[in-house]
Amino acid sequence: MNITVYAPLPRDKHGVGRVAEELLKHFADAAEVEHIAVIAPYGQSFLSPALAANQKISLHALTVLCWPLGLRKCIQIAKNNFFKVFKLYAMSDIFLLLAMPGSEFYFFRFSRRRSVGIPCGGISAIYLLIKYGLLHSKVVQVLYDFIPCFWPEEDTGGAATAKLYDIYKNHFLHVPRKFIAISQATKDDAVRFWNLDANKVDVVYLGTFTDHLTNRVTFGSNQVLTVSDISPRKNHVRLIQAFEQVYSKCEHAELIIVGNVRRHVPNFNTTLKDIQRRHPNIDIQLRGHLSDEEVSLLYQRVDLFIFPSLYEGFGLPVLEAMACGCPVITSNVSSLPEVAGEAALLVDPYNVEQIANTLITLLTDDELKRELSKRGIEQAQQFSWDKTAEQFLQEFKEILNNK
């Protein structure tokens, strides 16, 4: 089996880039895979040294296309990109798109007020050829979430990403042979927002980037941890409001917030300052960005992990905390109950009092912590990258068998 993979591969891996590298590693280990051609978007072509040295993997970076180069140069670059992608498409059995839907379409900016989305060679041209029946579809598109539909202000691309989702929905939904959603909640969103046939979308869960440890039996740090960049969707304002109520019952408790400020969060700073003014000794720590190793150590040290997000396509931090034996409280919305299973306490993320009461319950009950730690380890063991890659490959085989 020859697979062509289109994926963003920045030097500093996070999100989709981490998922892509993990899948590439496992695909390369599979006996049935002969070769993997990796197409990297403009300026995002860094493979880890181990993958770059793998004989089964070849990297093909697309050339940057920008208006200041001039029309003739842009046309030449677009043509070169197209022929590069077309050749790889023709040689592959499966064309896997790990990038977000719509990311293959570029927005040229001619002025501050005028932007226009046009296909500019490469992947978008392949989509057009399939759309008009000039190519047979080998495309498999991964669906991570529908943040642009629920929370357009959350996405780094802002309104542009929402517009790309609309272009994809209105013109290219029939191009992929199969969609793979990373959770049932994401599949449900695809059916809801895009009116996709449910039979065209299969669910394949992700694995964890954290080693599976043993369950914990001792607690007592009184530390509460949350890991996510600070943004409205991550619900930090309600979390610190709930923690103020926790402080009235558990004055030795600490709240550790790991993550950078990604988007402006109305009232976060003012709410935090008001709480600190009312309770000068309250311990709320903003740690900013930490390495994976530092976060893993925190999972193993704190008394509990809380993730009260309002929407997630999957929820990797919940899975990673459970894999480290850390008791978990998370939201009862979107994909989070799927990941947590019976191994976490679920709360309504919009209910500050419920969040506070659940925190107090878990902080003051070591037996419950031990039980959730044990359940969390068992739940996390159900998710692995071996299983994820195996299910992807099974999807590919079914497509090839039904060709």
C-alpha positions as CSV (number, residue, x, y, z in Angstrom):
1,M,0.0,0.0,0.0
2,N,1.3,3.4,-1.0
3,I,0.0,6.3,1.1
4,T,0.3,10.0,0.4
5,V,-0.3,12.2,3.5
6,Y,-0.9,15.9,3.5
7,A,-0.2,17.4,7.0
8,P,1.2,20.5,8.6
9,L,4.5,19.7,10.2
10,P,5.9,22.8,12.0
11,R,9.1,22.5,13.9
12,D,7.3,23.0,17.2
13,K,4.8,20.2,17.2
14,H,1.4,20.6,18.7
15,G,-2.2,19.5,17.8
16,V,-2.4,18.2,14.3
17,G,1.4,18.1,13.9
18,R,1.8,15.8,16.8
19,V,-1.0,13.5,15.6
20,A,0.5,13.4,12.1
21,E,4.0,12.4,13.3
22,E,2.6,9.7,15.5
23,L,0.5,8.2,12.7
24,L,3.4,8.4,10.2
25,K,5.6,6.5,12.7
26,H,3.1,3.7,13.1
27,F,2.2,3.6,9.4
28,A,5.9,3.1,8.6
29,D,6.0,0.2,11.0
30,A,3.2,-1.6,9.2
31,A,4.2,-4.4,6.9
32,E,1.5,-3.7,4.4
33,V,2.7,-0.1,3.9
34,E,5.3,0.1,1.2
35,H,5.8,3.9,1.0
36,I,4.5,7.1,2.5
37,A,4.9,10.3,0.6
38,V,4.4,13.3,3.0
39,I,3.3,16.6,1.4
40,A,3.9,19.5,3.8
41,P,2.1,22.8,3.4
42,Y,4.0,26.0,2.7
43,G,6.8,26.6,5.2
44,Q,5.7,23.6,7.5
45,S,8.0,20.8,6.4
46,F,9.9,19.7,9.5
47,L,10.0,15.9,10.1
48,S,11.6,14.5,13.3
49,P,15.1,13.1,12.5
50,A,13.8,9.5,13.1
51,L,11.0,9.9,10.6
52,A,13.2,11.8,8.1
53,A,15.7,8.9,8.1
54,N,13.0,6.2,7.6
55,Q,13.4,4.6,4.2
56,K,9.7,4.3,3.7
57,I,9.0,8.0,4.1
58,S,9.7,10.8,1.6
59,L,9.0,14.5,2.2
60,H,7.7,16.8,-0.4
61,A,7.3,20.4,0.6
62,L,5.1,22.8,-1.4
63,T,6.7,26.1,-2.4
64,V,5.5,29.3,-0.8
65,L,3.1,31.2,-3.0
66,C,2.6,35.0,-2.3
67,W,1.4,37.9,-4.3
68,P,4.5,40.1,-4.1
69,L,6.4,37.6,-6.2
70,G,4.4,38.8,-9.3
71,L,1.8,37.1,-11.3
72,R,4.1,35.2,-13.7
73,K,6.1,33.8,-10.8
74,C,3.0,32.9,-8.8
75,I,1.6,31.0,-11.8
76,Q,4.8,29.1,-12.3
77,I,5.0,28.1,-8.6
78,A,1.3,27.1,-8.6
79,K,2.0,24.9,-11.7
80,N,5.0,23.3,-10.1
81,N,3.0,22.6,-6.9
82,F,0.2,21.1,-9.0
83,F,2.5,18.7,-10.9
84,K,4.3,17.6,-7.7
85,V,1.0,16.8,-6.0
86,F,-0.6,15.3,-9.1
87,K,2.4,12.9,-9.5
88,L,2.2,11.8,-5.9
89,Y,-1.6,11.4,-6.1
90,A,-1.3,9.2,-9.2
91,M,1.3,6.9,-7.5
92,S,-0.7,6.5,-4.2
93,D,-3.4,4.1,-3.2
94,I,-4.7,6.4,-0.5
95,F,-4.5,10.2,-0.2
96,L,-4.9,11.1,3.5
97,L,-5.6,14.7,4.5
98,L,-4.6,15.2,8.1
99,A,-4.8,19.0,7.8
100,M,-8.1,20.8,8.7
101,P,-10.7,20.8,6.0
102,G,-10.4,23.8,3.8
103,S,-6.8,24.5,4.6
104,E,-5.8,23.6,1.1
105,F,-7.4,26.8,-0.2
106,Y,-5.4,29.9,0.1
107,F,-6.6,33.5,0.6
108,F,-4.8,36.1,-1.4
109,R,-4.7,39.5,0.2
110,F,-4.7,42.3,-2.3
111,S,-5.3,45.0,0.2
112,R,-6.4,45.5,3.8
113,R,-10.0,45.3,2.9
114,R,-10.0,42.8,0.1
115,S,-9.2,39.1,0.3
116,V,-10.2,36.4,-2.2
117,G,-10.1,32.7,-1.8
118,I,-8.8,30.8,-4.9
119,P,-7.4,27.4,-5.7
120,C,-3.7,28.0,-6.1
121,G,-2.3,24.6,-7.3
122,G,-1.5,21.5,-5.2
123,I,-4.2,19.9,-3.2
124,S,-7.0,22.3,-4.2
125,A,-6.4,21.5,-7.9
126,I,-6.7,17.8,-7.1
127,Y,-10.0,18.5,-5.4
128,L,-11.3,20.4,-8.4
129,L,-10.3,17.5,-10.8
130,I,-12.2,15.0,-8.6
131,K,-15.1,17.4,-8.2
132,Y,-15.6,17.5,-12.0
133,G,-15.0,13.8,-12.5
134,L,-11.6,14.0,-14.1
135,L,-9.9,12.0,-11.3
136,H,-11.0,9.0,-9.2
137,S,-11.2,9.9,-5.5
138,K,-8.7,8.3,-3.2
139,V,-9.2,11.0,-0.6
140,V,-9.6,10.3,3.2
141,Q,-10.3,13.5,5.2
142,V,-9.7,13.5,9.0
143,L,-12.2,15.6,11.0
144,Y,-10.9,16.9,14.3
145,D,-13.6,19.3,15.5
146,F,-16.1,22.0,14.4
147,I,-14.7,24.9,16.4
148,P,-15.2,27.3,13.4
149,C,-18.9,26.5,13.6
150,F,-19.3,26.7,17.4
151,W,-16.5,29.2,18.3
152,P,-15.3,31.1,15.2
153,E,-13.5,33.6,17.4
154,E,-11.4,30.8,19.0
155,D,-9.7,29.7,15.8
156,T,-6.3,31.2,15.0
157,G,-7.5,32.0,11.5
158,G,-10.6,33.8,12.8
159,A,-13.2,34.5,10.2
160,A,-11.0,33.2,7.4
161,T,-11.2,29.7,8.8
162,A,-14.9,29.8,9.1
163,K,-15.1,30.9,5.5
164,L,-12.9,28.0,4.4
165,Y,-15.2,25.6,6.2
166,D,-18.1,27.1,4.3
167,I,-16.2,26.7,1.0
168,Y,-15.6,23.1,1.8
169,K,-19.2,22.5,2.9
170,N,-20.7,24.1,-0.2
171,H,-18.4,22.7,-2.9
172,F,-16.3,19.7,-1.8
173,L,-18.1,17.5,0.6
174,H,-18.5,14.7,-2.0
175,V,-14.8,14.7,-2.9
176,P,-13.5,12.4,-0.1
177,R,-14.3,8.7,-0.3
178,K,-14.4,8.6,3.5
179,F,-14.3,11.0,6.5
180,I,-12.6,9.9,9.7
181,A,-13.8,11.7,12.9
182,I,-11.7,11.5,16.1
183,S,-14.8,11.2,18.3
184,Q,-18.5,10.4,18.0
185,A,-19.2,13.9,19.0
186,T,-17.2,15.2,16.0
187,K,-19.0,12.8,13.7
188,D,-22.4,14.0,15.1
189,D,-21.3,17.6,14.4
190,A,-20.3,16.7,10.8
191,V,-23.8,15.2,10.3
192,R,-25.4,18.2,11.9
193,F,-23.5,21.1,10.3
194,W,-22.6,19.6,6.9
195,N,-25.5,17.2,6.5
196,L,-23.1,14.4,5.8
197,D,-24.4,10.9,5.4
198,A,-23.5,9.2,8.7
199,N,-22.3,6.1,6.8
200,K,-19.6,8.2,5.2
201,V,-18.0,9.1,8.5
202,D,-16.2,6.6,10.7
203,V,-14.9,7.2,14.2
204,V,-11.3,6.4,15.1
205,Y,-10.1,7.6,18.5
206,L,-6.6,9.1,19.1
207,G,-3.9,7.7,21.4
208,T,-2.1,9.4,24.3
209,F,1.3,11.0,24.1
210,T,1.9,10.1,27.8
211,D,3.3,6.8,29.0
212,H,0.8,4.7,30.9
213,L,1.8,4.5,34.6
214,T,0.3,2.7,37.6
215,N,-2.5,4.0,39.7
216,R,-1.8,6.2,42.7
217,V,-2.6,5.4,46.3
218,T,-1.2,8.5,48.1
219,F,-2.4,12.0,47.8
220,G,-2.2,15.2,49.9
221,S,-0.7,18.0,47.8
222,N,-4.1,19.8,47.7
223,Q,-3.2,20.9,44.2
224,V,-5.7,21.2,41.4
225,L,-4.3,21.3,37.9
226,T,-5.8,22.4,34.6
227,V,-3.9,22.3,31.3
228,S,-5.0,24.3,28.3
229,D,-4.3,27.7,26.7
230,I,-6.5,30.4,28.2
231,S,-9.4,31.1,25.8
232,P,-13.1,31.6,26.2
233,R,-13.9,28.0,25.1
234,K,-11.7,26.5,27.9
235,N,-13.9,28.1,30.5
236,H,-11.2,29.5,32.8
237,V,-13.4,32.3,34.2
238,R,-16.0,29.9,35.7
239,L,-13.1,27.7,36.9
240,I,-11.6,30.4,39.0
241,Q,-15.0,31.5,40.2
242,A,-15.6,27.9,41.4
243,F,-12.2,27.8,43.0
244,E,-13.0,30.9,45.1
245,Q,-15.9,28.8,46.6
246,V,-13.4,25.9,47.1
247,Y,-11.1,28.2,49.0
248,S,-13.8,28.9,51.6
249,K,-13.9,25.2,52.5
250,C,-10.3,24.1,51.6
251,E,-8.1,27.1,52.3
252,H,-4.9,25.1,51.6
253,A,-5.9,24.2,48.1
254,E,-3.9,25.4,45.2
255,L,-5.0,26.0,41.6
256,I,-2.3,25.6,38.9
257,I,-3.2,26.9,35.4
258,V,-0.8,25.7,32.7
259,G,-1.1,27.4,29.3
260,N,-0.6,30.6,27.5
261,V,-3.2,33.3,26.9
262,R,-4.3,32.3,23.3
263,R,-7.3,34.6,22.9
264,H,-8.6,37.6,24.8
265,V,-10.9,36.3,27.5
266,P,-13.4,38.9,28.7
267,N,-13.3,39.3,32.5
268,F,-10.6,36.8,33.1
269,N,-8.0,39.2,34.5
270,T,-10.6,41.4,36.2
271,T,-12.2,38.3,37.8
272,L,-8.9,37.0,39.0
273,K,-7.9,40.3,40.5
274,D,-11.2,40.7,42.2
275,I,-10.9,37.2,43.7
276,Q,-7.3,37.9,44.9
277,R,-8.4,41.2,46.4
278,R,-11.1,39.4,48.4
279,H,-8.8,36.6,49.4
280,P,-5.2,37.8,49.5
281,N,-3.9,34.3,50.5
282,I,-5.7,32.4,47.8
283,D,-3.2,30.4,45.7
284,I,-4.0,30.6,42.0
285,Q,-0.8,30.1,39.9
286,L,-0.5,31.0,36.2
287,R,2.4,28.8,34.9
288,G,2.2,29.7,31.2
289,H,3.6,27.1,28.7
290,L,5.4,24.0,30.1
291,S,7.1,21.2,28.4
292,D,5.4,17.8,28.0
293,E,7.8,16.4,30.7
294,E,6.9,19.1,33.1
295,V,3.2,18.6,32.6
296,S,3.6,14.9,33.0
297,L,5.3,15.4,36.4
298,L,2.5,17.7,37.5
299,Y,-0.1,15.0,36.6
300,Q,1.7,12.6,38.9
301,R,2.0,15.1,41.7
302,V,-1.3,17.0,41.9
303,D,-4.3,15.7,43.7
304,L,-6.7,16.1,40.8
305,F,-7.0,17.4,37.2
306,I,-9.9,19.5,36.1
307,F,-10.8,20.2,32.4
308,P,-14.1,22.2,32.3
309,S,-14.0,22.9,28.6
310,L,-17.1,24.0,26.8
311,Y,-16.3,22.1,23.6
312,E,-13.6,19.6,22.4
313,G,-13.1,17.5,19.4
314,F,-11.4,14.9,21.5
315,G,-9.8,16.1,24.8
316,L,-6.2,14.8,24.9
317,P,-5.4,16.4,28.3
318,V,-8.1,14.3,30.0
319,L,-6.7,11.1,28.5
320,E,-3.1,12.0,29.4
321,A,-4.0,12.9,33.0
322,M,-5.8,9.5,33.4
323,A,-2.8,7.7,31.9
324,C,-0.7,9.2,34.6
325,G,-3.1,8.0,37.3
326,C,-4.4,11.5,38.1
327,P,-8.1,11.7,39.2
328,V,-10.1,13.7,36.7
329,I,-13.0,16.1,36.7
330,T,-14.2,17.1,33.3
331,S,-17.3,18.5,31.4
332,N,-20.3,16.5,30.4
333,V,-20.4,18.0,26.9
334,S,-19.1,17.3,23.4
335,S,-16.5,14.5,23.2
336,L,-15.3,14.6,26.8
337,P,-17.7,11.9,28.2
338,E,-16.4,9.6,25.4
339,V,-12.8,10.0,26.5
340,A,-13.5,9.9,30.2
341,G,-15.9,7.0,30.2
342,E,-16.7,5.9,33.8
343,A,-13.3,7.0,35.0
344,A,-13.9,10.7,35.8
345,L,-16.4,12.9,37.6
346,L,-18.5,14.9,35.0
347,V,-19.9,18.4,35.6
348,D,-22.0,20.9,33.8
349,P,-19.3,23.4,32.7
350,Y,-21.8,26.3,32.8
351,N,-22.6,25.6,36.5
352,V,-20.1,27.3,38.7
353,E,-21.6,25.9,41.9
354,Q,-21.6,22.3,40.6
355,I,-17.9,22.7,39.6
356,A,-17.0,24.0,43.0
357,N,-18.9,21.3,44.9
358,T,-17.3,18.5,42.8
359,L,-13.9,20.0,43.4
360,I,-14.5,20.0,47.2
361,T,-15.9,16.5,47.1
362,L,-12.8,15.1,45.4
363,L,-10.3,17.2,47.3
364,T,-11.6,15.9,50.6
365,D,-12.1,12.2,49.7
366,D,-8.8,10.3,49.3
367,E,-10.7,7.0,48.8
368,L,-12.5,8.5,45.8
369,K,-9.2,9.8,44.4
370,R,-7.7,6.3,44.6
371,E,-10.8,4.8,42.9
372,L,-10.7,7.4,40.0
373,S,-7.0,6.9,39.6
374,K,-7.5,3.2,39.2
375,R,-10.4,3.6,36.8
376,G,-8.4,6.3,34.9
377,I,-5.5,3.9,34.2
378,E,-7.9,1.3,32.9
379,Q,-9.7,3.8,30.7
380,A,-6.5,5.2,29.3
381,Q,-5.3,1.7,28.3
382,Q,-8.2,1.5,25.9
383,F,-6.6,4.2,23.8
384,S,-3.3,3.7,22.0
385,W,-1.6,4.8,18.8
386,D,-1.1,1.2,17.8
387,K,-4.9,0.8,17.8
388,T,-5.4,4.2,16.1
389,A,-3.0,3.4,13.3
390,E,-4.4,-0.1,12.9
391,Q,-7.9,1.3,12.5
392,F,-6.8,3.8,9.9
393,L,-5.1,1.1,7.9
394,Q,-8.3,-1.0,8.1
395,E,-10.3,1.9,6.8
396,F,-7.8,2.2,3.9
397,K,-8.1,-1.5,3.1
398,E,-11.9,-1.3,3.0
399,I,-11.7,1.6,0.6
400,L,-9.3,-0.4,-1.7
401,N,-11.4,-3.5,-1.5
402,N,-14.5,-1.6,-2.5
403,K,-12.8,0.3,-5.3
